[in-house]
Amino acid sequence: MMRLTRSFSFEAAHFLTKYHGKCEHLHGHTYKLWITIEGEIQENGMILDHGFLKKIVNERIIDKFDHRCLNDFFVNPSVEIVAKYIWDDLVNLPDLLKSEANDPNMPKDLKRLLNGEDYVKELNDKVRLFEVKLAETEHAFVVYHG
């Protein structure tokens, strides 16, 4: 097995509702996000086309949170709560890849699995979400493995 990590960033504001101090006031961060998947190298020499991962994360996470107030989505948007949400949203990677099944860059083996009946379990054996790392400052981040 090998791991592939892709980095992302987004700008967002928040205030912590269950905290007393500076962070209870509205403020913003440049969030850095690292998504790591784990899998086998396919016949095209990759675990997964990096473009698929980029598209999924941009559509499901970055486009949703960038230049927004995270309190519109969470009661108390700590970096821990946001990281867990990102994990929960991306953990069903096989379902998220299903729409890419006929892309010419999808390896034949993964394409076959995506078009099968029991594709979720079988595909998770080939490629799966491994880790979400989210930083709200250059000095503080969380790592979540589900």
N, CA and C atoms as an extended XYZ file, in Angstrom:
438
Properties=species:S:1:pos:R:3:atomname:S:1:resname:S:1:resid:I:1 pbc="F F F"
N         0.839       -1.187        0.000 N   MET     1
C         0.000        0.000        0.000 CA  MET     1
C         0.880        1.245        0.000 C   MET     1
N         0.356        2.272       -0.621 N   MET     2
C         1.048        3.548       -0.699 CA  MET     2
C         0.040        4.636       -0.354 C   MET     2
N         0.525        5.765        0.075 N   ARG     3
C        -0.350        6.895        0.417 CA  ARG     3
C        -0.075        8.081       -0.501 C   ARG     3
N        -1.137        8.760       -0.860 N   LEU     4
C        -1.074        9.957       -1.687 CA  LEU     4
C        -1.744       11.078       -0.915 C   LEU     4
N        -1.062       12.211       -0.796 N   THR     5
C        -1.620       13.371       -0.099 CA  THR     5
C        -1.714       14.535       -1.068 C   THR     5
N        -2.842       15.201       -1.030 N   ARG     6
C        -3.038       16.413       -1.842 CA  ARG     6
C        -3.416       17.543       -0.879 C   ARG     6
N        -2.835       18.716       -1.098 N   SER     7
C        -3.110       19.851       -0.221 CA  SER     7
C        -4.084       20.819       -0.877 C   SER     7
N        -4.829       21.509       -0.026 N   PHE     8
C        -5.828       22.484       -0.440 CA  PHE     8
C        -5.776       23.627        0.562 C   PHE     8
N        -6.423       24.745        0.220 N   SER     9
C        -6.572       25.823        1.199 CA  SER     9
C        -7.879       26.550        0.921 C   SER     9
N        -8.393       27.155        1.975 N   PHE    10
C        -9.589       27.991        1.837 CA  PHE    10
C        -9.574       29.045        2.927 C   PHE    10
N       -10.249       30.136        2.647 N   GLU    11
C       -10.376       31.242        3.585 CA  GLU    11
C       -11.753       31.160        4.226 C   GLU    11
N       -11.809       31.249        5.541 N   ALA    12
C       -13.108       31.204        6.216 CA  ALA    12
C       -13.022       31.932        7.555 C   ALA    12
N       -14.175       32.411        7.982 N   ALA    13
C       -14.293       33.058        9.289 CA  ALA    13
C       -15.069       32.132       10.224 C   ALA    13
N       -14.920       32.373       11.510 N   HIS    14
C       -15.711       31.640       12.504 CA  HIS    14
C       -15.578       32.326       13.856 C   HIS    14
N       -16.421       31.903       14.753 N   PHE    15
C       -16.279       32.266       16.160 CA  PHE    15
C       -16.708       31.046       16.955 C   PHE    15
N       -16.018       30.803       18.050 N   LEU    16
C       -16.297       29.624       18.870 CA  LEU    16
C       -17.352       29.964       19.913 C   LEU    16
N       -18.429       29.225       19.895 N   THR    17
C       -19.562       29.510       20.779 CA  THR    17
C       -19.426       28.857       22.149 C   THR    17
N       -18.499       27.926       22.290 N   LYS    18
C       -18.318       27.234       23.568 CA  LYS    18
C       -16.922       27.493       24.122 C   LYS    18
N       -16.470       28.731       23.936 N   TYR    19
C       -15.128       29.108       24.347 CA  TYR    19
C       -15.179       30.538       24.871 C   TYR    19
N       -14.373       30.820       25.872 N   HIS    20
C       -14.307       32.172       26.421 CA  HIS    20
C       -12.898       32.709       26.214 C   HIS    20
N       -12.796       33.774       25.472 N   GLY    21
C       -11.506       34.364       25.135 CA  GLY    21
C       -11.577       34.957       23.741 C   GLY    21
N       -10.410       35.252       23.162 N   LYS    22
C       -10.359       35.901       21.855 CA  LYS    22
C       -11.173       35.170       20.783 C   LYS    22
N       -11.119       33.869       20.798 N   CYS    23
C       -11.737       33.083       19.711 CA  CYS    23
C       -13.259       33.046       19.772 C   CYS    23
N       -13.850       33.643       20.816 N   GLU    24
C       -15.318       33.717       20.828 CA  GLU    24
C       -15.808       34.854       19.945 C   GLU    24
N       -14.884       35.669       19.461 N   HIS    25
C       -15.226       36.779       18.563 CA  HIS    25
C       -14.962       36.363       17.116 C   HIS    25
N       -15.728       36.927       16.213 N   LEU    26
C       -15.576       36.627       14.798 CA  LEU    26
C       -14.150       36.946       14.340 C   LEU    26
N       -13.521       35.970       13.687 N   HIS    27
C       -12.170       36.138       13.139 CA  HIS    27
C       -12.000       35.165       11.980 C   HIS    27
N       -10.961       35.336       11.200 N   GLY    28
C       -10.772       34.498       10.023 CA  GLY    28
C        -9.441       33.779       10.010 C   GLY    28
N        -9.374       32.758        9.156 N   HIS    29
C        -8.160       31.960        8.986 CA  HIS    29
C        -7.985       31.617        7.516 C   HIS    29
N        -6.750       31.366        7.167 N   THR    30
C        -6.451       30.680        5.914 CA  THR    30
C        -6.245       29.222        6.302 C   THR    30
N        -7.269       28.414        6.090 N   TYR    31
C        -7.202       27.000        6.448 CA  TYR    31
C        -6.375       26.250        5.426 C   TYR    31
N        -5.537       25.357        5.900 N   LYS    32
C        -4.775       24.441        5.049 CA  LYS    32
C        -5.327       23.048        5.301 C   LYS    32
N        -5.591       22.342        4.224 N   LEU    33
C        -6.198       21.019        4.308 CA  LEU    33
C        -5.351       20.033        3.524 C   LEU    33
N        -5.054       18.907        4.136 N   TRP    34
C        -4.352       17.825        3.472 CA  TRP    34
C        -5.249       16.595        3.518 C   TRP    34
N        -5.524       16.034        2.359 N   ILE    35
C        -6.317       14.819        2.251 CA  ILE    35
C        -5.372       13.711        1.802 C   ILE    35
N        -5.335       12.627        2.565 N   THR    36
C        -4.470       11.494        2.233 CA  THR    36
C        -5.338       10.285        1.947 C   THR    36
N        -5.071        9.669        0.798 N   ILE    37
C        -5.729        8.404        0.471 CA  ILE    37
C        -4.672        7.314        0.489 C   ILE    37
N        -5.110        6.093        0.639 N   GLU    38
C        -4.205        4.947        0.686 CA  GLU    38
C        -4.695        3.938       -0.331 C   GLU    38
N        -3.772        3.340       -1.055 N   GLY    39
C        -4.187        2.332       -2.023 CA  GLY    39
C        -3.031        1.667       -2.717 C   GLY    39
N        -3.401        0.863       -3.694 N   GLU    40
C        -2.431        0.138       -4.507 CA  GLU    40
C        -2.130        0.948       -5.762 C   GLU    40
N        -0.916        0.832       -6.242 N   ILE    41
C        -0.572        1.472       -7.503 CA  ILE    41
C        -1.285        0.708       -8.619 C   ILE    41
N        -2.012        1.434       -9.454 N   GLN    42
C        -2.767        0.833      -10.559 CA  GLN    42
C        -1.898        0.732      -11.815 C   GLN    42
N        -2.465        0.160      -12.877 N   GLU    43
C        -1.685       -0.045      -14.104 CA  GLU    43
C        -1.234        1.261      -14.753 C   GLU    43
N        -1.868        2.382      -14.384 N   ASN    44
C        -1.446        3.677      -14.940 CA  ASN    44
C        -0.324        4.310      -14.107 C   ASN    44
N         0.158        3.594      -13.091 N   GLY    45
C         1.260        4.081      -12.273 CA  GLY    45
C         0.849        4.956      -11.106 C   GLY    45
N        -0.463        5.116      -10.901 N   MET    46
C        -0.971        5.964       -9.822 CA  MET    46
C        -1.897        5.164       -8.911 C   MET    46
N        -2.037        5.644       -7.674 N   ILE    47
C        -3.068        5.099       -6.795 CA  ILE    47
C        -4.422        5.520       -7.335 C   ILE    47
N        -4.523        6.810       -7.661 N   LEU    48
C        -5.739        7.412       -8.195 CA  LEU    48
C        -5.318        8.677       -8.926 C   LEU    48
N        -5.969        8.957      -10.020 N   ASP    49
C        -5.684       10.190      -10.746 CA  ASP    49
C        -5.855       11.363       -9.775 C   ASP    49
N        -4.827       12.160       -9.633 N   HIS    50
C        -4.862       13.293       -8.697 CA  HIS    50
C        -6.010       14.236       -9.028 C   HIS    50
N        -6.377       14.312      -10.292 N   GLY    51
C        -7.478       15.174      -10.714 CA  GLY    51
C        -8.812       14.757      -10.123 C   GLY    51
N        -9.018       13.454       -9.954 N   PHE    52
C       -10.266       12.982       -9.339 CA  PHE    52
C       -10.353       13.466       -7.896 C   PHE    52
N        -9.258       13.315       -7.169 N   LEU    53
C        -9.236       13.740       -5.768 CA  LEU    53
C        -9.436       15.252       -5.674 C   LEU    53
N        -8.760       15.992       -6.534 N   LYS    54
C        -8.898       17.451       -6.544 CA  LYS    54
C       -10.344       17.860       -6.817 C   LYS    54
N       -10.963       17.244       -7.803 N   LYS    55
C       -12.342       17.580       -8.169 CA  LYS    55
C       -13.303       17.292       -7.018 C   LYS    55
N       -13.182       16.137       -6.419 N   ILE    56
C       -14.076       15.740       -5.321 CA  ILE    56
C       -13.937       16.697       -4.143 C   ILE    56
N       -12.712       16.974       -3.713 N   VAL    57
C       -12.489       17.837       -2.543 CA  VAL    57
C       -12.925       19.269       -2.845 C   VAL    57
N       -12.618       19.759       -4.040 N   ASN    58
C       -13.041       21.121       -4.383 CA  ASN    58
C       -14.559       21.244       -4.388 C   ASN    58
N       -15.246       20.282       -4.997 N   GLU    59
C       -16.709       20.362       -5.089 CA  GLU    59
C       -17.388       20.190       -3.738 C   GLU    59
N       -16.891       19.286       -2.914 N   ARG    60
C       -17.582       18.939       -1.671 CA  ARG    60
C       -17.156       19.773       -0.470 C   ARG    60
N       -15.916       20.276       -0.481 N   ILE    61
C       -15.389       20.976        0.702 CA  ILE    61
C       -15.013       22.428        0.390 C   ILE    61
N       -14.076       22.620       -0.501 N   ILE    62
C       -13.528       23.954       -0.741 CA  ILE    62
C       -14.611       24.916       -1.233 C   ILE    62
N       -15.361       24.512       -2.255 N   ASP    63
C       -16.408       25.390       -2.793 CA  ASP    63
C       -17.479       25.711       -1.751 C   ASP    63
N       -17.678       24.819       -0.814 N   LYS    64
C       -18.696       25.009        0.225 CA  LYS    64
C       -18.234       26.001        1.298 C   LYS    64
N       -16.976       25.901        1.726 N   PHE    65
C       -16.499       26.667        2.875 CA  PHE    65
C       -15.704       27.927        2.527 C   PHE    65
N       -15.156       28.019        1.333 N   ASP    66
C       -14.274       29.135        0.997 CA  ASP    66
C       -15.020       30.469        1.037 C   ASP    66
N       -14.442       31.408        1.749 N   HIS    67
C       -14.986       32.759        1.925 CA  HIS    67
C       -16.390       32.735        2.531 C   HIS    67
N       -16.559       31.856        3.500 N   ARG    68
C       -17.833       31.746        4.213 CA  ARG    68
C       -17.568       31.831        5.714 C   ARG    68
N       -18.635       31.987        6.463 N   CYS    69
C       -18.556       31.908        7.920 CA  CYS    69
C       -18.924       30.482        8.314 C   CYS    69
N       -18.009       29.790        8.943 N   LEU    70
C       -18.229       28.383        9.289 CA  LEU    70
C       -19.372       28.207       10.286 C   LEU    70
N       -19.723       29.264       11.005 N   ASN    71
C       -20.865       29.182       11.920 CA  ASN    71
C       -22.179       29.011       11.170 C   ASN    71
N       -22.194       29.264        9.861 N   ASP    72
C       -23.389       28.987        9.055 CA  ASP    72
C       -23.605       27.486        8.893 C   ASP    72
N       -22.567       26.692        9.174 N   PHE    73
C       -22.630       25.237        8.993 CA  PHE    73
C       -22.546       24.468       10.300 C   PHE    73
N       -21.910       25.046       11.312 N   PHE    74
C       -21.655       24.350       12.578 CA  PHE    74
C       -21.999       25.276       13.743 C   PHE    74
N       -22.510       24.723       14.818 N   VAL    75
C       -22.814       25.508       16.008 CA  VAL    75
C       -21.525       26.037       16.637 C   VAL    75
N       -20.528       25.195       16.704 N   ASN    76
C       -19.256       25.556       17.326 CA  ASN    76
C       -18.126       25.061       16.426 C   ASN    76
N       -17.759       25.824       15.391 N   PRO    77
C       -16.844       25.323       14.370 CA  PRO    77
C       -15.364       25.323       14.762 C   PRO    77
N       -15.029       24.481       15.710 N   SER    78
C       -13.618       24.302       16.055 CA  SER    78
C       -12.949       23.544       14.906 C   SER    78
N       -11.641       23.621       14.843 N   VAL    79
C       -10.916       22.915       13.784 CA  VAL    79
C       -11.156       21.408       13.894 C   VAL    79
N       -11.349       20.916       15.114 N   GLU    80
C       -11.618       19.492       15.309 CA  GLU    80
C       -12.958       19.087       14.680 C   GLU    80
N       -13.974       19.894       14.923 N   ILE    81
C       -15.314       19.589       14.400 CA  ILE    81
C       -15.335       19.683       12.881 C   ILE    81
N       -14.654       20.660       12.327 N   VAL    82
C       -14.616       20.815       10.871 CA  VAL    82
C       -13.849       19.653       10.230 C   VAL    82
N       -12.741       19.240       10.827 N   ALA    83
C       -11.970       18.107       10.290 CA  ALA    83
C       -12.795       16.825       10.298 C   ALA    83
N       -13.533       16.595       11.373 N   LYS    84
C       -14.376       15.389       11.432 CA  LYS    84
C       -15.469       15.447       10.367 C   LYS    84
N       -16.045       16.624       10.157 N   TYR    85
C       -17.054       16.779        9.111 CA  TYR    85
C       -16.454       16.438        7.740 C   TYR    85
N       -15.250       16.932        7.471 N   ILE    86
C       -14.597       16.671        6.186 CA  ILE    86
C       -14.373       15.177        6.016 C   ILE    86
N       -13.900       14.522        7.068 N   TRP    87
C       -13.716       13.060        7.005 CA  TRP    87
C       -15.042       12.376        6.667 C   TRP    87
N       -16.065       12.706        7.424 N   ASP    88
C       -17.367       12.058        7.219 CA  ASP    88
C       -17.901       12.294        5.809 C   ASP    88
N       -17.607       13.450        5.245 N   ASP    89
C       -18.096       13.783        3.905 CA  ASP    89
C       -17.320       13.053        2.811 C   ASP    89
N       -16.054       12.729        3.058 N   LEU    90
C       -15.211       12.114        2.030 CA  LEU    90
C       -14.974       10.624        2.231 C   LEU    90
N       -15.345       10.079        3.366 N   VAL    91
C       -14.973        8.700        3.687 CA  VAL    91
C       -15.579        7.685        2.711 C   VAL    91
N       -16.710        7.980        2.126 N   ASN    92
C       -17.306        7.061        1.159 CA  ASN    92
C       -16.738        7.334       -0.228 C   ASN    92
N       -15.438        7.228       -0.334 N   LEU    93
C       -14.733        7.520       -1.566 CA  LEU    93
C       -15.270        6.728       -2.762 C   LEU    93
N       -15.594        5.439       -2.611 N   PRO    94
C       -16.149        4.713       -3.759 CA  PRO    94
C       -17.408        5.361       -4.339 C   PRO    94
N       -18.306        5.811       -3.472 N   ASP    95
C       -19.514        6.477       -3.966 CA  ASP    95
C       -19.165        7.784       -4.667 C   ASP    95
N       -18.168        8.495       -4.155 N   LEU    96
C       -17.778        9.765       -4.741 CA  LEU    96
C       -17.077        9.576       -6.090 C   LEU    96
N       -16.425        8.434       -6.258 N   LEU    97
C       -15.743        8.137       -7.517 CA  LEU    97
C       -16.676        7.557       -8.576 C   LEU    97
N       -17.845        7.109       -8.161 N   LYS    98
C       -18.781        6.444       -9.076 CA  LYS    98
C       -19.054        7.289      -10.316 C   LYS    98
N       -19.198        8.592      -10.168 N   SER    99
C       -19.504        9.447      -11.317 CA  SER    99
C       -18.317        9.561      -12.279 C   SER    99
N       -17.140        9.142      -11.840 N   GLU   100
C       -15.944        9.202      -12.692 CA  GLU   100
C       -15.630        7.850      -13.335 C   GLU   100
N       -16.503        6.868      -13.160 N   ALA   101
C       -16.224        5.493      -13.590 CA  ALA   101
C       -15.884        5.374      -15.070 C   ALA   101
N       -16.455        6.203      -15.902 N   ASN   102
C       -16.201        6.082      -17.341 CA  ASN   102
C       -15.159        7.063      -17.867 C   ASN   102
N       -14.502        7.776      -16.966 N   ASP   103
C       -13.439        8.687      -17.380 CA  ASP   103
C       -12.284        7.860      -17.964 C   ASP   103
N       -11.692        8.306      -19.074 N   PRO   104
C       -10.598        7.541      -19.674 CA  PRO   104
C        -9.365        7.408      -18.778 C   PRO   104
N        -9.234        8.258      -17.764 N   ASN   105
C        -8.104        8.149      -16.851 CA  ASN   105
C        -8.370        7.237      -15.660 C   ASN   105
N        -9.575        6.682      -15.581 N   MET   106
C        -9.864        5.724      -14.514 CA  MET   106
C        -9.248        4.381      -14.920 C   MET   106
N        -8.352        3.829      -14.094 N   PRO   107
C        -7.741        2.541      -14.436 CA  PRO   107
C        -8.803        1.455      -14.641 C   PRO   107
N        -8.510        0.537      -15.558 N   LYS   108
C        -9.472       -0.513      -15.910 CA  LYS   108
C        -9.949       -1.296      -14.690 C   LYS   108
N        -9.034       -1.627      -13.796 N   ASP   109
C        -9.402       -2.411      -12.616 CA  ASP   109
C       -10.391       -1.647      -11.733 C   ASP   109
N       -10.123       -0.356      -11.507 N   LEU   110
C       -11.039        0.445      -10.686 CA  LEU   110
C       -12.350        0.681      -11.423 C   LEU   110
N       -12.284        0.881      -12.738 N   LYS   111
C       -13.488        1.075      -13.551 CA  LYS   111
C       -14.389       -0.154      -13.450 C   LYS   111
N       -13.769       -1.341      -13.537 N   ARG   112
C       -14.526       -2.593      -13.417 CA  ARG   112
C       -15.207       -2.675      -12.052 C   ARG   112
N       -14.480       -2.330      -11.009 N   LEU   113
C       -15.052       -2.375       -9.659 CA  LEU   113
C       -16.194       -1.373       -9.509 C   LEU   113
N       -16.006       -0.162      -10.024 N   LEU   114
C       -17.043        0.875       -9.907 CA  LEU   114
C       -18.320        0.496      -10.640 C   LEU   114
N       -18.195       -0.299      -11.676 N   ASN   115
C       -19.371       -0.729      -12.433 CA  ASN   115
C       -19.967       -2.035      -11.915 C   ASN   115
N       -19.376       -2.605      -10.865 N   GLY   116
C       -19.883       -3.843      -10.280 CA  GLY   116
C       -20.923       -3.572       -9.205 C   GLY   116
N       -21.525       -4.641       -8.724 N   GLU   117
C       -22.583       -4.506       -7.711 CA  GLU   117
C       -22.029       -4.224       -6.321 C   GLU   117
N       -20.958       -4.893       -5.953 N   ASP   118
C       -20.399       -4.740       -4.603 CA  ASP   118
C       -19.163       -3.846       -4.647 C   ASP   118
N       -19.271       -2.728       -5.397 N   TYR   119
C       -18.097       -1.894       -5.646 CA  TYR   119
C       -17.557       -1.212       -4.392 C   TYR   119
N       -18.402       -0.902       -3.412 N   VAL   120
C       -17.938       -0.149       -2.244 CA  VAL   120
C       -16.884       -0.935       -1.481 C   VAL   120
N       -17.191       -2.164       -1.093 N   LYS   121
C       -16.227       -2.957       -0.327 CA  LYS   121
C       -14.989       -3.265       -1.153 C   LYS   121
N       -15.190       -3.694       -2.386 N   GLU   122
C       -14.051       -4.056       -3.231 CA  GLU   122
C       -13.159       -2.855       -3.522 C   GLU   122
N       -13.751       -1.710       -3.790 N   LEU   123
C       -12.947       -0.525       -4.097 CA  LEU   123
C       -12.227       -0.020       -2.852 C   LEU   123
N       -12.859       -0.135       -1.694 N   ASN   124
C       -12.194        0.274       -0.454 CA  ASN   124
C       -10.946       -0.558       -0.198 C   ASN   124
N       -10.902       -1.774       -0.732 N   ASP   125
C        -9.708       -2.601       -0.607 CA  ASP   125
C        -8.590       -2.090       -1.521 C   ASP   125
N        -8.948       -1.322       -2.552 N   LYS   126
C        -7.972       -0.812       -3.528 CA  LYS   126
C        -7.545        0.626       -3.249 C   LYS   126
N        -8.492        1.461       -2.816 N   VAL   127
C        -8.194        2.865       -2.530 CA  VAL   127
C        -9.209        3.369       -1.508 C   VAL   127
N        -8.711        4.042       -0.471 N   ARG   128
C        -9.608        4.520        0.583 CA  ARG   128
C        -9.041        5.795        1.196 C   ARG   128
N        -9.932        6.544        1.831 N   LEU   129
C        -9.499        7.718        2.577 CA  LEU   129
C        -8.689        7.254        3.775 C   LEU   129
N        -7.526        7.840        3.976 N   PHE   130
C        -6.674        7.455        5.096 CA  PHE   130
C        -6.652        8.510        6.190 C   PHE   130
N        -6.579        9.808        5.796 N   GLU   131
C        -6.370       10.841        6.811 CA  GLU   131
C        -6.838       12.198        6.312 C   GLU   131
N        -7.361       12.972        7.248 N   VAL   132
C        -7.677       14.383        7.024 CA  VAL   132
C        -6.841       15.181        8.011 C   VAL   132
N        -6.082       16.132        7.504 N   LYS   133
C        -5.291       17.027        8.344 CA  LYS   133
C        -5.767       18.439        8.023 C   LYS   133
N        -6.145       19.178        9.056 N   LEU   134
C        -6.669       20.522        8.868 CA  LEU   134
C        -5.969       21.474        9.828 C   LEU   134
N        -5.434       22.565        9.265 N   ALA   135
C        -4.749       23.585       10.072 CA  ALA   135
C        -5.464       24.910        9.915 C   ALA   135
N        -5.680       25.597       11.038 N   GLU   136
C        -6.254       26.931       10.947 CA  GLU   136
C        -5.186       28.007       11.122 C   GLU   136
N        -4.021       27.623       11.597 N   THR   137
C        -2.866       28.523       11.637 CA  THR   137
C        -1.639       27.691       11.267 C   THR   137
N        -0.518       28.346       11.081 N   GLU   138
C         0.696       27.595       10.749 CA  GLU   138
C         1.223       26.797       11.950 C   GLU   138
N         0.693       27.070       13.131 N   HIS   139
C         1.187       26.412       14.338 CA  HIS   139
C         0.214       25.403       14.948 C   HIS   139
N        -1.019       25.328       14.428 N   ALA   140
C        -2.007       24.460       15.057 CA  ALA   140
C        -2.813       23.711       14.000 C   ALA   140
N        -2.858       22.388       14.146 N   PHE   141
C        -3.630       21.586       13.214 CA  PHE   141
C        -4.121       20.323       13.933 C   PHE   141
N        -5.103       19.689       13.330 N   VAL   142
C        -5.590       18.398       13.828 CA  VAL   142
C        -5.446       17.382       12.709 C   VAL   142
N        -5.335       16.118       13.125 N   VAL   143
C        -5.257       14.999       12.196 CA  VAL   143
C        -6.350       14.022       12.593 C   VAL   143
N        -7.160       13.610       11.612 N   TYR   144
C        -8.286       12.714       11.899 CA  TYR   144
C        -8.220       11.502       10.978 C   TYR   144
N        -8.413       10.331       11.590 N   HIS   145
C        -8.383        9.066       10.865 CA  HIS   145
C        -9.723        8.350       10.876 C   HIS   145
N       -10.735        8.962       11.416 N   GLY   146
C       -12.043        8.324       11.436 CA  GLY   146
C       -12.218        7.320       12.526 C   GLY   146
